[in-house]
Amino acid sequence: MSNFATPLQAPEGIILPPVEPFDLNTTTTVKGYDFANGVDFDALFQSFKTVGFQATNFALAVEELNAMVRVV
């Protein structure tokens, strides 16, 4: 008997949340910043949203920090 769960069952006592189907129509195209026009740091940080997983989360954190600064 294997200790690994199949996609349809989990080990006894483990409750898994429902899995949402992956929709290719809602994904973001991965692309980086275009340095051909020089460096605009605001645009560079905005481009992090589409660079990759860690950069996307960094960009979301920057947005949250900027929102908190605007409130103060």
N, CA, C and O atoms as a CHARMM CRD file, in Angstrom:
* protein
*
  288
    1    1 MET  N      0.84600  -1.18900   0.00000 PROA 1      0.00000
    2    1 MET  CA     0.00000   0.00000   0.00000 PROA 1      0.00000
    3    1 MET  C      0.88400   1.24100   0.00000 PROA 1      0.00000
    4    1 MET  O      1.85800   1.30800   0.75000 PROA 1      0.00000
    5    2 SER  N      0.56100   2.20000  -0.81400 PROA 2      0.00000
    6    2 SER  CA     1.33800   3.43800  -0.94700 PROA 2      0.00000
    7    2 SER  C      0.85000   4.49400   0.04200 PROA 2      0.00000
    8    2 SER  O     -0.32800   4.51700   0.39800 PROA 2      0.00000
    9    3 ASN  N      1.75500   5.36600   0.48500 PROA 3      0.00000
   10    3 ASN  CA     1.38600   6.48000   1.35900 PROA 3      0.00000
   11    3 ASN  C      0.96100   7.71300   0.56900 PROA 3      0.00000
   12    3 ASN  O      0.58400   8.72300   1.16400 PROA 3      0.00000
   13    4 PHE  N      1.01400   7.64800  -0.74700 PROA 4      0.00000
   14    4 PHE  CA     0.68700   8.78800  -1.58700 PROA 4      0.00000
   15    4 PHE  C     -0.78300   8.76500  -1.97500 PROA 4      0.00000
   16    4 PHE  O     -1.34000   7.71400  -2.29300 PROA 4      0.00000
   17    5 ALA  N     -1.40400   9.94100  -1.94400 PROA 5      0.00000
   18    5 ALA  CA    -2.81700  10.05800  -2.30400 PROA 5      0.00000
   19    5 ALA  C     -2.97600  10.08800  -3.81700 PROA 5      0.00000
   20    5 ALA  O     -2.13900  10.65000  -4.52300 PROA 5      0.00000
   21    6 THR  N     -4.01400   9.50300  -4.29600 PROA 6      0.00000
   22    6 THR  CA    -4.34600   9.63500  -5.70500 PROA 6      0.00000
   23    6 THR  C     -5.10100  10.94200  -5.87600 PROA 6      0.00000
   24    6 THR  O     -5.53200  11.52100  -4.87800 PROA 6      0.00000
   25    7 PRO  N     -5.27800  11.42900  -7.08700 PROA 7      0.00000
   26    7 PRO  CA    -6.00600  12.69100  -7.27200 PROA 7      0.00000
   27    7 PRO  C     -7.43200  12.66900  -6.72200 PROA 7      0.00000
   28    7 PRO  O     -7.99900  13.72900  -6.45700 PROA 7      0.00000
   29    8 LEU  N     -8.02300  11.48800  -6.54600 PROA 8      0.00000
   30    8 LEU  CA    -9.41100  11.41200  -6.12200 PROA 8      0.00000
   31    8 LEU  C     -9.58700  11.07600  -4.65100 PROA 8      0.00000
   32    8 LEU  O    -10.70700  11.11700  -4.14400 PROA 8      0.00000
   33    9 GLN  N     -8.49600  10.74100  -3.94800 PROA 9      0.00000
   34    9 GLN  CA    -8.64500  10.41300  -2.54000 PROA 9      0.00000
   35    9 GLN  C     -7.44900  10.90600  -1.74600 PROA 9      0.00000
   36    9 GLN  O     -6.35100  11.06400  -2.27800 PROA 9      0.00000
   37   10 ALA  N     -7.67900  11.14200  -0.48000 PROA 10     0.00000
   38   10 ALA  CA    -6.61200  11.57600   0.42100 PROA 10     0.00000
   39   10 ALA  C     -6.44000  10.51100   1.49200 PROA 10     0.00000
   40   10 ALA  O     -7.33300   9.69100   1.70200 PROA 10     0.00000
   41   11 PRO  N     -5.28800  10.51800   2.17600 PROA 11     0.00000
   42   11 PRO  CA    -5.13000   9.57400   3.27400 PROA 11     0.00000
   43   11 PRO  C     -6.24100   9.76400   4.30300 PROA 11     0.00000
   44   11 PRO  O     -6.77600  10.86300   4.45000 PROA 11     0.00000
   45   12 GLU  N     -6.57900   8.70900   4.99900 PROA 12     0.00000
   46   12 GLU  CA    -7.66800   8.75300   5.98500 PROA 12     0.00000
   47   12 GLU  C     -7.42600   9.86400   7.00600 PROA 12     0.00000
   48   12 GLU  O     -6.32100  10.00900   7.52900 PROA 12     0.00000
   49   13 GLY  N     -8.46200  10.64100   7.28200 PROA 13     0.00000
   50   13 GLY  CA    -8.36800  11.71800   8.25500 PROA 13     0.00000
   51   13 GLY  C     -7.94300  13.04800   7.66800 PROA 13     0.00000
   52   13 GLY  O     -7.98800  14.06300   8.36200 PROA 13     0.00000
   53   14 ILE  N     -7.53200  13.07300   6.41200 PROA 14     0.00000
   54   14 ILE  CA    -7.08500  14.30800   5.75800 PROA 14     0.00000
   55   14 ILE  C     -8.23800  14.83500   4.90900 PROA 14     0.00000
   56   14 ILE  O     -8.80500  14.10600   4.09500 PROA 14     0.00000
   57   15 ILE  N     -8.57200  16.09100   5.10500 PROA 15     0.00000
   58   15 ILE  CA    -9.62500  16.72000   4.31100 PROA 15     0.00000
   59   15 ILE  C     -8.96700  17.71700   3.36600 PROA 15     0.00000
   60   15 ILE  O     -8.30700  18.66200   3.80000 PROA 15     0.00000
   61   16 LEU  N     -9.15500  17.49700   2.09200 PROA 16     0.00000
   62   16 LEU  CA    -8.58500  18.38700   1.08700 PROA 16     0.00000
   63   16 LEU  C     -9.65000  19.35100   0.58500 PROA 16     0.00000
   64   16 LEU  O    -10.80700  18.96600   0.41700 PROA 16     0.00000
   65   17 PRO  N     -9.26200  20.61900   0.34100 PROA 17     0.00000
   66   17 PRO  CA   -10.23800  21.56800  -0.21200 PROA 17     0.00000
   67   17 PRO  C    -10.55400  21.20300  -1.65900 PROA 17     0.00000
   68   17 PRO  O     -9.75300  20.54200  -2.32100 PROA 17     0.00000
   69   18 PRO  N    -11.70300  21.62400  -2.14700 PROA 18     0.00000
   70   18 PRO  CA   -12.02200  21.34900  -3.54900 PROA 18     0.00000
   71   18 PRO  C    -11.00800  22.04000  -4.46100 PROA 18     0.00000
   72   18 PRO  O    -10.48900  23.10500  -4.13000 PROA 18     0.00000
   73   19 VAL  N    -10.74100  21.44200  -5.57700 PROA 19     0.00000
   74   19 VAL  CA    -9.78200  21.97500  -6.53800 PROA 19     0.00000
   75   19 VAL  C    -10.54300  22.62500  -7.67700 PROA 19     0.00000
   76   19 VAL  O    -11.41600  22.01300  -8.29200 PROA 19     0.00000
   77   20 GLU  N    -10.19600  23.88400  -7.94900 PROA 20     0.00000
   78   20 GLU  CA   -10.82200  24.59400  -9.05900 PROA 20     0.00000
   79   20 GLU  C    -10.15500  24.17700 -10.36600 PROA 20     0.00000
   80   20 GLU  O     -8.93500  24.02300 -10.41000 PROA 20     0.00000
   81   21 PRO  N    -10.92600  23.99400 -11.41600 PROA 21     0.00000
   82   21 PRO  CA   -10.30200  23.66200 -12.70300 PROA 21     0.00000
   83   21 PRO  C     -9.44800  24.82100 -13.20200 PROA 21     0.00000
   84   21 PRO  O     -9.76400  25.98400 -12.95100 PROA 21     0.00000
   85   22 PHE  N     -8.38500  24.50900 -13.89600 PROA 22     0.00000
   86   22 PHE  CA    -7.46000  25.50700 -14.42400 PROA 22     0.00000
   87   22 PHE  C     -8.02300  26.06700 -15.71600 PROA 22     0.00000
   88   22 PHE  O     -8.30300  25.31500 -16.64900 PROA 22     0.00000
   89   23 ASP  N     -8.19200  27.37700 -15.78100 PROA 23     0.00000
   90   23 ASP  CA    -8.75900  28.03100 -16.96100 PROA 23     0.00000
   91   23 ASP  C     -7.66600  28.79300 -17.69500 PROA 23     0.00000
   92   23 ASP  O     -7.18400  29.81500 -17.20600 PROA 23     0.00000
   93   24 LEU  N     -7.27300  28.30100 -18.86600 PROA 24     0.00000
   94   24 LEU  CA    -6.21600  28.95400 -19.64300 PROA 24     0.00000
   95   24 LEU  C     -6.61500  30.33700 -20.13100 PROA 24     0.00000
   96   24 LEU  O     -5.74900  31.14100 -20.47600 PROA 24     0.00000
   97   25 ASN  N     -7.91800  30.63000 -20.16500 PROA 25     0.00000
   98   25 ASN  CA    -8.36700  31.92900 -20.65000 PROA 25     0.00000
   99   25 ASN  C     -8.17200  33.04200 -19.62900 PROA 25     0.00000
  100   25 ASN  O     -8.29000  34.21600 -19.98000 PROA 25     0.00000
  101   26 THR  N     -7.87600  32.70700 -18.37500 PROA 26     0.00000
  102   26 THR  CA    -7.71400  33.72800 -17.33700 PROA 26     0.00000
  103   26 THR  C     -6.26400  33.87800 -16.89000 PROA 26     0.00000
  104   26 THR  O     -5.98500  34.60000 -15.93300 PROA 26     0.00000
  105   27 THR  N     -5.34800  33.21200 -17.56200 PROA 27     0.00000
  106   27 THR  CA    -3.94800  33.30900 -17.15600 PROA 27     0.00000
  107   27 THR  C     -3.32200  34.58500 -17.70400 PROA 27     0.00000
  108   27 THR  O     -3.80900  35.17000 -18.67100 PROA 27     0.00000
  109   28 THR  N     -2.24200  34.99900 -17.07100 PROA 28     0.00000
  110   28 THR  CA    -1.50900  36.17900 -17.49100 PROA 28     0.00000
  111   28 THR  C     -0.32000  35.75500 -18.33900 PROA 28     0.00000
  112   28 THR  O      0.34500  34.76600 -18.02900 PROA 28     0.00000
  113   29 THR  N     -0.05700  36.48100 -19.38500 PROA 29     0.00000
  114   29 THR  CA     1.10600  36.20000 -20.21500 PROA 29     0.00000
  115   29 THR  C      2.36200  36.60500 -19.46400 PROA 29     0.00000
  116   29 THR  O      2.45100  37.71000 -18.92800 PROA 29     0.00000
  117   30 VAL  N      3.33100  35.70000 -19.42900 PROA 30     0.00000
  118   30 VAL  CA     4.59300  35.98400 -18.74500 PROA 30     0.00000
  119   30 VAL  C      5.47000  36.79800 -19.68200 PROA 30     0.00000
  120   30 VAL  O      5.75200  36.39300 -20.81000 PROA 30     0.00000
  121   31 LYS  N      5.89900  37.96700 -19.18400 PROA 31     0.00000
  122   31 LYS  CA     6.78400  38.82300 -19.96100 PROA 31     0.00000
  123   31 LYS  C      7.55200  39.71200 -18.99500 PROA 31     0.00000
  124   31 LYS  O      7.07900  39.99900 -17.89600 PROA 31     0.00000
  125   32 GLY  N      8.69700  40.13300 -19.39600 PROA 32     0.00000
  126   32 GLY  CA     9.53400  40.96300 -18.54200 PROA 32     0.00000
  127   32 GLY  C      9.48900  42.42600 -18.93800 PROA 32     0.00000
  128   32 GLY  O      8.75600  42.82200 -19.84400 PROA 32     0.00000
  129   33 TYR  N     10.28200  43.21300 -18.24700 PROA 33     0.00000
  130   33 TYR  CA    10.36200  44.64800 -18.49600 PROA 33     0.00000
  131   33 TYR  C     11.18700  44.89500 -19.75000 PROA 33     0.00000
  132   33 TYR  O     12.17300  44.20000 -19.99200 PROA 33     0.00000
  133   34 ASP  N     10.79300  45.87300 -20.54300 PROA 34     0.00000
  134   34 ASP  CA    11.52600  46.24800 -21.75900 PROA 34     0.00000
  135   34 ASP  C     12.51300  47.35400 -21.41700 PROA 34     0.00000
  136   34 ASP  O     12.12400  48.50800 -21.24100 PROA 34     0.00000
  137   35 PHE  N     13.78600  47.00100 -21.32400 PROA 35     0.00000
  138   35 PHE  CA    14.81900  47.97000 -20.97100 PROA 35     0.00000
  139   35 PHE  C     15.24900  48.83700 -22.15800 PROA 35     0.00000
  140   35 PHE  O     16.09700  49.71600 -22.00400 PROA 35     0.00000
  141   36 ALA  N     14.67400  48.59800 -23.33400 PROA 36     0.00000
  142   36 ALA  CA    15.05700  49.36000 -24.52800 PROA 36     0.00000
  143   36 ALA  C     14.72800  50.84400 -24.38300 PROA 36     0.00000
  144   36 ALA  O     15.35000  51.68200 -25.03600 PROA 36     0.00000
  145   37 ASN  N     13.75200  51.17900 -23.52900 PROA 37     0.00000
  146   37 ASN  CA    13.34800  52.57300 -23.34800 PROA 37     0.00000
  147   37 ASN  C     13.94700  53.19400 -22.08400 PROA 37     0.00000
  148   37 ASN  O     13.44400  54.20000 -21.58500 PROA 37     0.00000
  149   38 GLY  N     15.01300  52.59600 -21.57400 PROA 38     0.00000
  150   38 GLY  CA    15.62100  53.11300 -20.35300 PROA 38     0.00000
  151   38 GLY  C     14.97900  52.48200 -19.13300 PROA 38     0.00000
  152   38 GLY  O     14.22200  51.51900 -19.24700 PROA 38     0.00000
  153   39 VAL  N     15.28500  53.02800 -17.96700 PROA 39     0.00000
  154   39 VAL  CA    14.78100  52.46200 -16.72300 PROA 39     0.00000
  155   39 VAL  C     13.78700  53.42200 -16.07100 PROA 39     0.00000
  156   39 VAL  O     14.12800  54.54700 -15.70700 PROA 39     0.00000
  157   40 ASP  N     12.57100  52.95400 -15.93600 PROA 40     0.00000
  158   40 ASP  CA    11.51900  53.65300 -15.19800 PROA 40     0.00000
  159   40 ASP  C     11.16100  52.70900 -14.05100 PROA 40     0.00000
  160   40 ASP  O     10.50300  51.69200 -14.26800 PROA 40     0.00000
  161   41 PHE  N     11.59100  53.04000 -12.83000 PROA 41     0.00000
  162   41 PHE  CA    11.45100  52.11000 -11.72700 PROA 41     0.00000
  163   41 PHE  C     10.00500  51.75900 -11.42800 PROA 41     0.00000
  164   41 PHE  O      9.71100  50.61500 -11.07900 PROA 41     0.00000
  165   42 ASP  N      9.09700  52.71300 -11.55700 PROA 42     0.00000
  166   42 ASP  CA     7.68500  52.40700 -11.32800 PROA 42     0.00000
  167   42 ASP  C      7.20400  51.37500 -12.34600 PROA 42     0.00000
  168   42 ASP  O      6.53800  50.40600 -11.98300 PROA 42     0.00000
  169   43 ALA  N      7.53700  51.57900 -13.60400 PROA 43     0.00000
  170   43 ALA  CA     7.14400  50.62800 -14.64400 PROA 43     0.00000
  171   43 ALA  C      7.85400  49.28600 -14.45500 PROA 43     0.00000
  172   43 ALA  O      7.27500  48.23000 -14.71300 PROA 43     0.00000
  173   44 LEU  N      9.09800  49.33100 -14.00700 PROA 44     0.00000
  174   44 LEU  CA     9.84400  48.10000 -13.74700 PROA 44     0.00000
  175   44 LEU  C      9.14100  47.27300 -12.67700 PROA 44     0.00000
  176   44 LEU  O      8.94200  46.07000 -12.84700 PROA 44     0.00000
  177   45 PHE  N      8.76100  47.92600 -11.56200 PROA 45     0.00000
  178   45 PHE  CA     8.06900  47.19300 -10.50400 PROA 45     0.00000
  179   45 PHE  C      6.69800  46.71000 -10.96300 PROA 45     0.00000
  180   45 PHE  O      6.26800  45.62500 -10.57400 PROA 45     0.00000
  181   46 GLN  N      6.00800  47.49400 -11.78000 PROA 46     0.00000
  182   46 GLN  CA     4.72100  47.05200 -12.31800 PROA 46     0.00000
  183   46 GLN  C      4.89700  45.81800 -13.20500 PROA 46     0.00000
  184   46 GLN  O      4.03200  44.94300 -13.23300 PROA 46     0.00000
  185   47 SER  N      6.00800  45.75000 -13.92200 PROA 47     0.00000
  186   47 SER  CA     6.25000  44.61400 -14.80300 PROA 47     0.00000
  187   47 SER  C      6.47100  43.32400 -14.02900 PROA 47     0.00000
  188   47 SER  O      6.34600  42.24100 -14.60100 PROA 47     0.00000
  189   48 PHE  N      6.79600  43.40900 -12.74300 PROA 48     0.00000
  190   48 PHE  CA     7.00600  42.21400 -11.93900 PROA 48     0.00000
  191   48 PHE  C      5.74100  41.36000 -11.86700 PROA 48     0.00000
  192   48 PHE  O      5.81800  40.16200 -11.59300 PROA 48     0.00000
  193   49 LYS  N      4.58900  41.96300 -12.11000 PROA 49     0.00000
  194   49 LYS  CA     3.33800  41.20200 -12.07300 PROA 49     0.00000
  195   49 LYS  C      3.31800  40.10000 -13.12000 PROA 49     0.00000
  196   49 LYS  O      2.61100  39.10500 -12.96400 PROA 49     0.00000
  197   50 THR  N      4.08600  40.26900 -14.18000 PROA 50     0.00000
  198   50 THR  CA     4.04000  39.29600 -15.27300 PROA 50     0.00000
  199   50 THR  C      5.36600  38.58200 -15.50000 PROA 50     0.00000
  200   50 THR  O      5.54100  37.93300 -16.53200 PROA 50     0.00000
  201   51 VAL  N      6.30800  38.68600 -14.55900 PROA 51     0.00000
  202   51 VAL  CA     7.61400  38.05400 -14.73500 PROA 51     0.00000
  203   51 VAL  C      7.59600  36.60000 -14.29000 PROA 51     0.00000
  204   51 VAL  O      8.15600  35.74600 -14.97600 PROA 51     0.00000
  205   52 GLY  N      6.97800  36.30300 -13.17900 PROA 52     0.00000
  206   52 GLY  CA     6.94200  34.94100 -12.66000 PROA 52     0.00000
  207   52 GLY  C      6.33000  34.93500 -11.27900 PROA 52     0.00000
  208   52 GLY  O      5.97000  35.98700 -10.75200 PROA 52     0.00000
  209   53 PHE  N      6.20900  33.76200 -10.68700 PROA 53     0.00000
  210   53 PHE  CA     5.48800  33.60300  -9.42100 PROA 53     0.00000
  211   53 PHE  C      6.02900  34.49200  -8.31400 PROA 53     0.00000
  212   53 PHE  O      5.27000  35.25600  -7.71700 PROA 53     0.00000
  213   54 GLN  N      7.32300  34.41300  -8.02500 PROA 54     0.00000
  214   54 GLN  CA     7.86700  35.19900  -6.91900 PROA 54     0.00000
  215   54 GLN  C      7.81300  36.69200  -7.22300 PROA 54     0.00000
  216   54 GLN  O      7.49500  37.49000  -6.34200 PROA 54     0.00000
  217   55 ALA  N      8.11500  37.07100  -8.44000 PROA 55     0.00000
  218   55 ALA  CA     8.06100  38.48400  -8.80300 PROA 55     0.00000
  219   55 ALA  C      6.63200  39.00200  -8.73400 PROA 55     0.00000
  220   55 ALA  O      6.40500  40.13900  -8.32300 PROA 55     0.00000
  221   56 THR  N      5.67500  38.18500  -9.12900 PROA 56     0.00000
  222   56 THR  CA     4.27000  38.59000  -9.05300 PROA 56     0.00000
  223   56 THR  C      3.87700  38.87700  -7.61800 PROA 56     0.00000
  224   56 THR  O      3.23900  39.89200  -7.34000 PROA 56     0.00000
  225   57 ASN  N      4.25100  37.99200  -6.70400 PROA 57     0.00000
  226   57 ASN  CA     3.90900  38.20900  -5.29800 PROA 57     0.00000
  227   57 ASN  C      4.65000  39.40500  -4.72700 PROA 57     0.00000
  228   57 ASN  O      4.11100  40.11100  -3.87500 PROA 57     0.00000
  229   58 PHE  N      5.87500  39.64900  -5.17800 PROA 58     0.00000
  230   58 PHE  CA     6.59800  40.84000  -4.75400 PROA 58     0.00000
  231   58 PHE  C      5.86200  42.08700  -5.22600 PROA 58     0.00000
  232   58 PHE  O      5.70500  43.04100  -4.46400 PROA 58     0.00000
  233   59 ALA  N      5.40900  42.08500  -6.47600 PROA 59     0.00000
  234   59 ALA  CA     4.69000  43.23800  -7.02200 PROA 59     0.00000
  235   59 ALA  C      3.38700  43.47700  -6.26500 PROA 59     0.00000
  236   59 ALA  O      3.02300  44.62500  -6.00700 PROA 59     0.00000
  237   60 LEU  N      2.68800  42.41400  -5.90900 PROA 60     0.00000
  238   60 LEU  CA     1.45900  42.56400  -5.13300 PROA 60     0.00000
  239   60 LEU  C      1.75900  43.13400  -3.75000 PROA 60     0.00000
  240   60 LEU  O      0.98800  43.93800  -3.22600 PROA 60     0.00000
  241   61 ALA  N      2.87400  42.72000  -3.16300 PROA 61     0.00000
  242   61 ALA  CA     3.27500  43.26100  -1.85900 PROA 61     0.00000
  243   61 ALA  C      3.61000  44.74100  -1.96900 PROA 61     0.00000
  244   61 ALA  O      3.25300  45.52600  -1.08900 PROA 61     0.00000
  245   62 VAL  N      4.29600  45.13000  -3.04700 PROA 62     0.00000
  246   62 VAL  CA     4.62100  46.54800  -3.26700 PROA 62     0.00000
  247   62 VAL  C      3.34000  47.35800  -3.39700 PROA 62     0.00000
  248   62 VAL  O      3.23500  48.44700  -2.83200 PROA 62     0.00000
  249   63 GLU  N      2.36300  46.83600  -4.13800 PROA 63     0.00000
  250   63 GLU  CA     1.08300  47.53800  -4.27100 PROA 63     0.00000
  251   63 GLU  C      0.41000  47.71100  -2.91700 PROA 63     0.00000
  252   63 GLU  O     -0.12700  48.77800  -2.62200 PROA 63     0.00000
  253   64 GLU  N      0.43600  46.67700  -2.10000 PROA 64     0.00000
  254   64 GLU  CA    -0.19200  46.73800  -0.77600 PROA 64     0.00000
  255   64 GLU  C      0.51300  47.77500   0.10700 PROA 64     0.00000
  256   64 GLU  O     -0.14600  48.54500   0.80600 PROA 64     0.00000
  257   65 LEU  N      1.84500  47.79500   0.07700 PROA 65     0.00000
  258   65 LEU  CA     2.59400  48.78000   0.84100 PROA 65     0.00000
  259   65 LEU  C      2.29100  50.19000   0.36900 PROA 65     0.00000
  260   65 LEU  O      2.12300  51.09700   1.18400 PROA 65     0.00000
  261   66 ASN  N      2.21900  50.38200  -0.94800 PROA 66     0.00000
  262   66 ASN  CA     1.89100  51.70600  -1.48000 PROA 66     0.00000
  263   66 ASN  C      0.48500  52.13700  -1.04000 PROA 66     0.00000
  264   66 ASN  O      0.26400  53.31000  -0.73600 PROA 66     0.00000
  265   67 ALA  N     -0.45000  51.20600  -1.00500 PROA 67     0.00000
  266   67 ALA  CA    -1.80600  51.52500  -0.55800 PROA 67     0.00000
  267   67 ALA  C     -1.80200  51.92900   0.92000 PROA 67     0.00000
  268   67 ALA  O     -2.52100  52.84600   1.31800 PROA 67     0.00000
  269   68 MET  N     -0.99800  51.24600   1.72400 PROA 68     0.00000
  270   68 MET  CA    -0.92700  51.59200   3.14800 PROA 68     0.00000
  271   68 MET  C     -0.29400  52.96300   3.33500 PROA 68     0.00000
  272   68 MET  O     -0.71400  53.72200   4.20800 PROA 68     0.00000
  273   69 VAL  N      0.70000  53.28600   2.53600 PROA 69     0.00000
  274   69 VAL  CA     1.36200  54.59900   2.65500 PROA 69     0.00000
  275   69 VAL  C      0.40000  55.70400   2.25700 PROA 69     0.00000
  276   69 VAL  O      0.39600  56.76900   2.87500 PROA 69     0.00000
  277   70 ARG  N     -0.42100  55.46900   1.23100 PROA 70     0.00000
  278   70 ARG  CA    -1.38600  56.48700   0.79100 PROA 70     0.00000
  279   70 ARG  C     -2.45000  56.74300   1.86100 PROA 70     0.00000
  280   70 ARG  O     -2.96800  57.85600   1.95200 PROA 70     0.00000
  281   71 VAL  N     -2.78000  55.74800   2.66100 PROA 71     0.00000
  282   71 VAL  CA    -3.80500  55.89500   3.69500 PROA 71     0.00000
  283   71 VAL  C     -3.29900  56.78000   4.82500 PROA 71     0.00000
  284   71 VAL  O     -4.07200  57.53600   5.41400 PROA 71     0.00000
  285   72 VAL  N     -2.02100  56.69400   5.13000 PROA 72     0.00000
  286   72 VAL  CA    -1.45100  57.44200   6.26100 PROA 72     0.00000
  287   72 VAL  C     -1.35200  58.85800   5.93100 PROA 72     0.00000
  288   72 VAL  O     -0.89700  59.65300   6.75400 PROA 72     0.00000
